[in-house]
Amino acid sequence: MTAIRAHGSYDAHDITLSEAITGRRSVRNFDPDTHITRDELVGMLDEASRAPSSVNMQPWRFLVVESDEARKKLLPLMRLNKRQTRDASDLIVVFGDLECYRKAERIYGQAAQRGIIPTLMAKAQLAAIVPAYRKFTRDKMTRVVHIDSSLMAMQLMLVAREHGYDTNPIGGFDEDRIAETFGIDPNRYVPVIIIAIGKARKPGHESYRLPANELIWWNDVNALESGTEEQQEKGRLS
Ligand SMILES: Cc1cc2nc3c(=O)[nH]c(=O)nc-3n(C[C@H](O)[C@H](O)[C@H](O)COP(=O)(O)O)c2cc1C
């Protein structure tokens, strides 16, 4: 197994999952000469889309900003983050589809057709899921698509590592204007996160993580055997 060298210079497909996770850094300085092909990008998105989602509704949608023109539109919407917008190979704006249930029949129909689930089960699940999803408030559905799309986005950042690329998750952009700016229906699609992807020109810096041990409530905080005394105090972690 080859150890990870500097970011963006390791061999693609040559790292373990653990290396992909521990070696990932948010990169803010990308090599402007790196261009990922559409085929490779679609392949990475397909892989990342193996992420779990609530009732497998896969509400993530992607706006890929690659051309100079599209970057020019995106730049004024970025708070800071301008350098990544100029230099990353692509900026993937992840949207959540608030009407994702419109693809339910396709998803469950395909699953039945491919023998993954029995047809009767597919029908029963559709009959239960679609009306329930339609009844969700905008607020509730926004939360659902944010969770699902964030899981996908995390996978994308790890898949990118396996392909030899670096990423920067970006939340600092004008959420209220991004859909309309690119002709996307803002009533239906909510922006979740932008993933800048490319090869690092400068490695990302290390960052500290709180030890998980400090962040855990074991079982019920009221139970005597749960956690430390400090942790139990008013249900607060120190
Ligand atoms: C939801 C979210 C939004 C973020 N927004 C930005 C951003 O706007 N600009 C930026 O440079 N980094 C952004 N980051 C990256 C974080 O600063 C970074 O993940 C954190 O400092 C830990 O560093 P690491 O990713 O290198 O481990 C964001 C990360 C997340 C998860």
PDBQT file of the ligand as one rigid body, heavy atoms in Angstrom, charges set to zero:
ROOT
HETATM    1  C1  LIG A 301     -21.308  23.011   5.804  1.00  0.00    +0.000 C 
HETATM    2  C2  LIG A 301     -19.884  23.489   5.634  1.00  0.00    +0.000 A 
HETATM    3  C3  LIG A 301     -19.668  24.767   5.148  1.00  0.00    +0.000 A 
HETATM    4  C4  LIG A 301     -18.365  25.209   4.925  1.00  0.00    +0.000 A 
HETATM    5  N1  LIG A 301     -18.174  26.420   4.354  1.00  0.00    +0.000 NA
HETATM    6  C5  LIG A 301     -16.924  26.807   4.039  1.00  0.00    +0.000 A 
HETATM    7  C6  LIG A 301     -16.720  28.018   3.331  1.00  0.00    +0.000 A 
HETATM    8  O1  LIG A 301     -17.636  28.745   3.005  1.00  0.00    +0.000 OA
HETATM    9  N2  LIG A 301     -15.442  28.341   3.011  1.00  0.00    +0.000 N 
HETATM   10  C7  LIG A 301     -14.380  27.558   3.334  1.00  0.00    +0.000 A 
HETATM   11  O2  LIG A 301     -13.244  27.903   2.997  1.00  0.00    +0.000 OA
HETATM   12  N3  LIG A 301     -14.550  26.392   4.027  1.00  0.00    +0.000 NA
HETATM   13  C8  LIG A 301     -15.786  26.001   4.363  1.00  0.00    +0.000 A 
HETATM   14  N4  LIG A 301     -15.985  24.822   5.022  1.00  0.00    +0.000 N 
HETATM   15  C9  LIG A 301     -14.834  23.990   5.395  1.00  0.00    +0.000 C 
HETATM   16  C10 LIG A 301     -14.560  24.011   6.907  1.00  0.00    +0.000 C 
HETATM   17  O3  LIG A 301     -13.976  25.255   7.255  1.00  0.00    +0.000 OA
HETATM   18  C11 LIG A 301     -13.628  22.848   7.234  1.00  0.00    +0.000 C 
HETATM   19  O4  LIG A 301     -14.287  21.648   6.904  1.00  0.00    +0.000 OA
HETATM   20  C12 LIG A 301     -13.225  22.807   8.709  1.00  0.00    +0.000 C 
HETATM   21  O5  LIG A 301     -12.477  23.929   9.055  1.00  0.00    +0.000 OA
HETATM   22  C13 LIG A 301     -12.392  21.556   9.009  1.00  0.00    +0.000 C 
HETATM   23  O6  LIG A 301     -11.266  21.497   8.157  1.00  0.00    +0.000 OA
HETATM   24  P1  LIG A 301     -11.022  20.289   7.155  1.00  0.00    +0.000 P 
HETATM   25  O7  LIG A 301     -12.187  20.227   6.210  1.00  0.00    +0.000 OA
HETATM   26  O8  LIG A 301      -9.735  20.631   6.439  1.00  0.00    +0.000 OA
HETATM   27  O9  LIG A 301     -10.909  19.045   7.955  1.00  0.00    +0.000 OA
HETATM   28  C14 LIG A 301     -17.259  24.368   5.260  1.00  0.00    +0.000 A 
HETATM   29  C15 LIG A 301     -17.504  23.088   5.768  1.00  0.00    +0.000 A 
HETATM   30  C16 LIG A 301     -18.790  22.650   5.939  1.00  0.00    +0.000 A 
HETATM   31  C17 LIG A 301     -19.020  21.236   6.441  1.00  0.00    +0.000 C 
ENDROOT
TORSDOF 0
